[in-house]
Amino acid sequence: MNTVRELIELDERSRTALAIYENSLKAAIEAKHMGKGIAIDPETGDYEIGNTPFSAARRLRERHPKKIVIQFRIGLVPNPARALRLQAETIPPTKKVD
């Protein structure tokens, strides 16, 4: 179970990832990838796009296996609380590709 401190840190990471999306990625990717999933590493700004947020996170974790990544759907209004809930589960990296 997550401690309050871990949840606060995760919430900060979610907000950072959403800020990266809004300020650096949204204009460049939203029209082409509307409705697809995106996963962002809030520490590096590295990201991956997939058919679903889960598949994007899986591929990003292949490059950054020990990092927490934030995932959501492109084009939907990002909700930090929802992004935080999505990160409550650990998604192990796999070799499967969309």
C-alpha angles and dihedrals in degrees: 000000000000120000121229089253091053091050092050091050090048091050090052090051090050091053091047092051092048090050090052089051095047097043104035113016112028099077093047100045111022100084094048098040104033111159096012123115128261131194121194131192101220093202098054104018089234112147144182131205122211141161088268134018088248094055091046091051092047092054093045090051089055087066096035106028097168098043129098110238128195118223136189142139120284114243097020118108102266112236114200092207092053092045087052093052091050089057094053089088123066113231110200116218116254136183093240115116127198 
